[in-house]
Amino acid sequence: MQLYTKGEELPNARIRAPYPKMFDFDEYTRTPPTLPLNAQISMSQRNARNVKAEARNDESLLRTETARMASTRGDEAVPDVGSPLEALHPFSDEEVQRAARAREFRMELEPISRALMECILETIRANNA
């Protein structure tokens, strides 16, 4: 992880190091709104894109937290915050219902994004209530 010393440009934070005391690290951890549903992109493709976006978002959140800790400690050299978080693709109710009902269909989608898995689990709980 690259470290920046006083006066060096932090590309993602868009400021020069070090971070000011009132820097809003939380701005870099806010989840963007979900993308509009695009039925022209298959459920499988949307899920695969979400898997990749979730991995990039996890890395970004880790980088931001590392930068926050370095700033809090007063380190002379600090890392940049993570990249902006990526929006995820949604799924229709019908797609989620199908995934919740059909194990074979879920297996075709693997790996399943956390976003889709949360929808599937919520649907299964609702159907069993």
VENHUDA-V623720 format. One record per pair of residues at least 6 apart in sequence whose C-alpha atoms are under 7 Angstrom apart, sorted by sequence separation. I is the first residue (numbers start at 1). J is the second residue. D is the distance in Angstrom with one decimal. If there is no record, write none. Layout:
i & j & d
I & J & D
I & J & D
This chain:
i & j & d
9 & 15 & 5.8
10 & 16 & 5.6
99 & 105 & 6.0
9 & 16 & 4.3
10 & 17 & 6.3
71 & 78 & 6.7
99 & 106 & 5.4
8 & 16 & 5.2
9 & 17 & 6.3
70 & 78 & 5.8
7 & 16 & 5.1
8 & 17 & 5.5
7 & 17 & 5.2
6 & 17 & 4.8
67 & 78 & 6.2
5 & 17 & 6.0
6 & 18 & 5.5
67 & 79 & 5.2
4 & 17 & 6.4
5 & 18 & 6.9
67 & 80 & 6.0
67 & 81 & 5.7
64 & 81 & 4.1
63 & 81 & 5.5
64 & 82 & 5.0
63 & 82 & 4.9
100 & 120 & 5.1
61 & 82 & 6.2
99 & 120 & 6.6
60 & 82 & 4.0
60 & 83 & 5.5
96 & 119 & 6.6
100 & 123 & 6.6
96 & 120 & 5.8
100 & 124 & 6.0
60 & 85 & 7.0
97 & 123 & 6.8
57 & 85 & 5.3
57 & 86 & 6.5
29 & 61 & 6.2
53 & 86 & 6.0
28 & 64 & 6.9
50 & 88 & 5.6
25 & 64 & 6.9
50 & 89 & 6.4
25 & 68 & 6.6
46 & 89 & 5.8
19 & 71 & 6.3
35 & 87 & 6.0
37 & 89 & 6.7
32 & 85 & 6.7
34 & 87 & 5.3
35 & 88 & 5.9
37 & 90 & 5.7
28 & 82 & 7.0
31 & 85 & 6.3
32 & 86 & 6.7
33 & 87 & 6.1
34 & 88 & 5.2
35 & 89 & 5.3
37 & 91 & 6.8
32 & 87 & 5.3
34 & 89 & 6.1
35 & 90 & 6.6
28 & 84 & 6.2
34 & 90 & 6.4
18 & 78 & 6.8
51 & 112 & 7.0
51 & 113 & 4.7
50 & 113 & 5.9
44 & 109 & 5.7
47 & 112 & 6.6
47 & 113 & 5.9
13 & 80 & 6.5
12 & 80 & 6.4
13 & 81 & 6.0
12 & 81 & 6.0
10 & 80 & 5.4
12 & 82 & 6.6
5 & 76 & 6.2
12 & 83 & 5.9
5 & 77 & 4.5
4 & 77 & 5.1
5 & 78 & 6.6
3 & 77 & 5.5
4 & 78 & 5.2
3 & 78 & 5.0
4 & 79 & 6.0
3 & 79 & 4.5
2 & 79 & 5.9
1 & 79 & 6.8
